[in-house]
């Protein structure tokens, strides 16, 4: 199993901030995403974000809550210019509620 199977690529509608805007709290803001199964989810809240350098690339991590109150960890990889699904998880795993 390689990382493409473990962390599938997903389609994400997002905004890249070009200038300061009080409506955008993050430089990259996911709005909606589609899983490989065809399921579509609308982002209600970005619960956590962080960046990590991986070789020449930067990975932008997002822990999001959807409008259906499901929780996902997704990543934007600047090296591949792709979004990936890391996992869906239960809200009990959020430590800083």
C-alpha positions in Angstrom: 0.0 0.0 0.0 1.4 3.4 -0.9 0.4 6.8 0.3 -2.1 7.3 -2.6 -4.2 4.4 -1.1 -3.6 5.4 2.5 -4.2 9.1 2.0 -6.6 9.5 -1.0 -6.6 12.7 -3.1 -9.8 14.7 -2.6 -11.4 17.6 -4.5 -11.6 20.8 -2.4 -13.2 24.1 -3.2 -11.1 26.6 -1.3 -10.0 30.2 -1.1 -6.4 31.4 -1.2 -6.2 34.8 0.5 -4.7 37.4 -1.8 -5.1 40.3 0.6 -6.1 40.7 4.3 -9.9 40.2 4.7 -11.6 40.0 8.1 -13.9 37.3 6.7 -10.9 35.0 6.1 -9.0 33.8 9.2 -6.6 31.5 7.3 -4.4 32.0 4.2 -5.9 28.9 2.7 -9.6 28.2 3.6 -11.4 25.0 2.5 -15.1 25.6 1.8 -16.3 22.3 0.5 -14.8 18.9 -0.4 -15.6 15.7 -2.2 -14.3 12.3 -1.3 -13.4 9.7 -3.9 -16.7 7.9 -3.1 -18.6 11.0 -4.4 -19.7 12.2 -0.9 -19.6 16.0 -0.6 -19.1 17.8 2.7 -19.5 21.5 3.5 -17.1 23.0 6.0 -18.8 24.5 9.0 -15.8 25.2 11.2 -12.0 24.9 10.9 -11.1 23.6 14.4 -7.3 23.5 14.1 -4.6 24.3 11.5 -0.9 23.9 11.4 1.9 23.8 8.8 4.8 21.4 8.5 7.7 21.3 6.1 8.1 18.0 4.2 11.2 18.2 2.1 10.8 21.2 -0.3 7.0 21.3 0.3 4.8 22.6 3.0 1.8 20.7 4.2 -1.1 22.7 5.5 -3.1 20.6 7.9 -6.8 21.3 8.7 -9.1 19.7 11.2 -12.5 20.6 10.1 -16.1 20.1 11.3 -18.7 19.7 8.6 -22.2 21.0 8.6 -23.3 17.4 9.3 -21.1 17.5 12.5 -18.6 15.0 11.1 -14.9 15.6 11.7 -12.0 15.3 9.1 -8.3 15.9 9.0 -7.3 17.1 5.5 -4.0 18.4 4.1 -3.0 20.6 1.3 0.4 19.6 -0.1 2.2 22.5 -1.8 4.7 20.1 -3.5 2.1 18.2 -5.4 -0.6 20.9 -5.3 -3.1 18.3 -4.1 -5.5 17.9 -1.2 -5.5 14.6 0.7 -7.8 13.0 3.2 -5.9 11.9 6.3 -8.8 10.6 8.3 -12.3 11.0 9.6 -12.5 10.8 13.4 -14.9 11.1 16.3 -15.1 14.5 18.1 -14.0 12.8 21.4 -10.5 12.8 20.0 -10.4 16.7 20.0 -8.5 17.6 23.2 -9.0 21.3 23.2 -12.8 21.7 23.2 
